[in-house]
């Protein structure tokens, strides 16, 4: 009997390959101007409005302590959902949907202790893919600050 298959949306940040489970991704859009959100956590660049829904824009570069840079016209926004709210993740490039057997997934704790936002990693010929868990992307403090900032915004 074969191992279960996991489908992931693979994207990159400054050469770092990341992924989200396909089930949490709604769509992928071209990058647009982001409206500031005062008092939001540092990882949140601001918000965008997509068809009447407000999406906080999360910059994973900040989570991985990569150098920040302005949003480029070629960037993409991955519109996804956590159990609490919709979010948009900024990506430099979206590679597409890839399927992996579950037996290729390695637990993140053994490789990168302290990064609770990861479900695991998958080694490939092109390097490692870091699989994010959106429900653990923000710490409890960041989640509370974001909730408060969204409630206070006009």
C-alpha positions in Angstrom: 0.0 0.0 0.0 1.4 3.4 -0.9 1.9 6.3 1.5 -0.7 9.1 1.5 0.0 12.1 -0.8 0.3 15.6 0.4 -0.3 18.5 -2.0 1.6 21.7 -1.4 1.8 25.1 -2.9 5.5 25.8 -3.2 6.9 29.4 -3.3 10.2 31.1 -2.6 11.6 33.9 -0.6 15.2 35.0 -1.5 16.0 31.4 -2.6 14.3 29.9 0.5 11.7 27.4 -0.7 8.5 27.3 1.4 5.2 25.7 1.1 1.6 25.7 2.3 -0.9 22.8 2.3 -3.0 23.3 -0.8 -6.2 23.0 1.3 -5.6 26.4 3.0 -4.8 28.3 -0.2 -7.6 30.1 -1.9 -5.9 31.8 -4.7 -2.7 33.6 -5.8 -2.8 37.2 -6.9 -0.2 39.7 -8.2 1.2 42.0 -5.5 -0.7 45.2 -5.0 -0.2 48.2 -2.8 -0.5 47.4 0.9 -2.3 49.8 3.3 -0.5 50.4 6.6 -2.0 48.8 9.7 -0.8 50.8 12.8 0.1 48.7 15.9 0.2 45.4 13.9 3.0 42.9 14.6 6.2 43.6 12.8 5.7 40.5 10.6 2.4 42.1 9.2 3.2 44.6 6.4 -0.4 46.0 6.4 -3.7 45.0 4.8 -5.3 44.6 1.4 -8.9 44.4 0.4 -9.8 41.6 -2.0 -13.5 41.6 -3.1 -14.6 43.1 0.2 -12.5 40.9 2.5 -9.6 42.3 4.4 -6.4 40.3 4.4 -3.5 41.1 6.7 -0.3 40.8 4.5 2.4 38.7 6.2 6.0 38.9 5.3 7.7 35.6 6.0 11.1 37.2 5.3 10.7 38.8 8.7 10.0 35.5 10.4 13.2 34.0 9.0 15.2 37.2 9.6 15.9 37.6 5.9 16.7 41.2 4.7 13.6 43.2 4.1 12.9 44.7 0.7 10.1 46.7 -0.8 7.2 44.8 -2.6 8.1 44.3 -6.3 5.6 44.3 -9.1 6.6 40.7 -9.9 5.8 39.5 -6.4 2.8 37.4 -5.6 0.3 37.3 -2.7 -0.9 33.9 -1.6 -4.4 34.3 -0.3 -5.0 31.7 2.4 -7.0 31.0 5.5 -6.1 30.2 9.1 -8.7 28.9 11.5 -9.1 32.5 12.7 -8.9 34.7 9.6 -7.8 35.1 6.0 -4.2 36.1 5.4 -2.0 37.0 2.4 1.6 35.8 2.3 4.1 37.8 0.3 6.1 35.6 -2.1 8.8 36.4 -4.6 7.8 33.5 -6.8 5.2 30.8 -6.7 6.5 27.6 -8.3 3.1 25.8 -8.3 1.4 22.8 -6.7 3.7 19.8 -6.0 2.7 16.4 -4.6 4.8 14.5 -2.1 4.2 11.2 -0.3 3.8 11.7 3.4 6.8 9.5 4.2 9.1 12.2 2.7 8.0 14.7 5.4 10.5 15.2 8.2 9.5 16.7 11.5 10.8 20.3 11.8 11.7 20.1 15.5 14.6 17.8 14.8 16.0 20.1 12.2 15.0 23.6 13.3 14.0 23.6 16.9 12.1 26.7 18.0 10.2 27.3 14.7 6.7 26.3 15.8 5.3 27.8 12.6 6.6 24.8 10.6 4.8 21.5 10.1 7.9 20.0 8.7 10.4 20.0 5.9 10.8 18.0 2.7 14.3 17.4 1.3 14.4 17.6 -2.5 17.1 17.6 -5.1 16.8 21.4 -5.3 17.1 21.8 -1.5 14.8 21.8 1.5 11.1 22.9 1.4 9.8 24.4 4.6 6.2 23.6 5.2 4.3 26.3 7.1 1.4 25.8 9.4 -0.7 29.1 9.2 -2.4 28.4 12.5 0.9 28.7 14.2 2.4 31.4 12.0 1.8 34.2 14.6 2.6 33.9 18.3 -0.2 34.4 20.7 1.0 37.9 21.4 1.3 38.7 17.7 -2.2 37.2 17.1 -3.6 39.5 19.8 -1.9 42.6 18.5 -3.2 41.8 15.0 -6.7 41.3 16.2 -6.6 44.6 18.1 -5.1 46.5 15.2 -7.7 45.1 12.8 -10.5 46.1 15.2 -9.1 49.7 15.6 -8.6 50.3 11.9 -11.1 52.4 10.1 
